[in-house]
Amino acid sequence: MGVITVIIIYFAVLNILGFASMGIDKWKAVHHAWRIPEKVLFLIAIFGGSLGSIIGMYTFRHKTKHWYFVYGMPLIMAVQIGIACWIIGSGQIEIM
């Protein structure tokens, strides 16, 4: 298994986790159950699940009234895209 394959699997798993965590936390909020801490939701995004978290936010209409989620999640994703472009541009990882 190549490096690119491992990276793709890593980000796929984290984005599915980000999406699912937003849905689960929304369900728990509606049912007044124990909630997923906001810190955990942000950590999932920071470690690579930002796109899934953003899609989950708007799919489940969860955390969309909190400015730090509305602006924080896209900011995390923008930083991650910038880092990825820098790594690819520096030649540290070859895509093809």
C-alpha atoms as one frame of an Amber mdcrd trajectory, in Angstrom:
protein
   0.000   0.000   0.000   1.446   3.329  -1.054   1.739   6.523   0.948  -1.006
   8.235  -1.040  -3.396   5.336  -0.416  -2.767   5.517   3.338  -3.308   9.295
   3.315  -6.567   8.930   1.377  -7.850   6.260   3.789  -6.833   8.390   6.800
  -8.714  11.453   5.562 -11.721   9.408   4.433 -12.069   7.840   7.889 -11.682
  11.181   9.681 -14.194  12.918   7.428 -16.738  10.133   7.926 -16.089  10.458
  11.673 -16.553  14.252  11.470 -19.827  13.888   9.591 -21.113  11.154  11.909
 -20.113  13.024  15.071 -22.187  16.030  14.019 -25.185  13.791  13.358 -24.783
  11.879  16.600 -24.353  15.059  18.647 -27.447  16.585  17.034 -29.470  13.458
  17.858 -28.208  13.574  21.444 -29.077  17.277  21.705 -32.649  16.642  20.567
 -33.011  13.715  22.982 -31.344  15.520  25.934 -28.652  12.850  26.173 -24.946
  13.099  27.004 -23.298  15.287  24.345 -20.041  15.120  22.452 -17.844  17.946
  23.800 -17.239  20.813  21.352 -13.515  20.323  21.916 -13.806  16.796  20.461
 -15.742  18.064  17.433 -12.978  20.599  16.766 -10.216  18.030  17.323 -11.756
  15.733  14.702 -11.728  18.667  12.267  -8.172  19.690  13.155  -6.830  16.172
  12.620  -8.282  16.085   9.103 -12.055  15.742   9.309 -12.935  19.362   8.589
 -14.825  18.758   5.330 -16.947  16.004   6.846 -17.617  18.164   9.892 -18.729
  21.103   7.753 -20.988  18.917   5.621 -22.395  17.357   8.800 -23.013  20.770
  10.353 -25.234  21.849   7.498 -26.798  18.450   6.768 -27.977  18.072  10.367
 -28.341  21.831  10.998 -26.127  21.462  14.019 -23.876  24.148  15.518 -24.785
  26.527  12.678 -25.774  29.280  15.133 -22.393  29.222  16.855 -20.033  31.683
  15.170 -16.961  29.750  16.240 -18.212  26.711  14.295 -19.500  28.673  11.292
 -16.159  30.455  10.874 -13.816  28.072  12.700 -14.480  24.927  10.682 -13.902
  26.602   7.269 -10.804  28.307   8.684  -9.419  24.939   9.793 -10.114  23.519
   6.341  -8.454  26.512   4.621  -5.328  26.074   6.755  -5.272  22.347   5.950
  -5.582  23.036   2.229  -2.767  25.577   2.498  -0.532  23.078   4.297  -1.334
  20.380   1.709  -0.484  22.754  -1.155   2.762  23.718   0.558   3.747  20.061
   1.104   2.886  19.074  -2.464   4.581  22.182  -3.875   7.757  21.531  -1.892
   8.039  18.057  -3.393   7.997  16.269  -0.043   5.200  14.006  -1.306   4.902
  12.995  -4.935   1.370  12.560  -6.142   2.145  10.875  -9.425
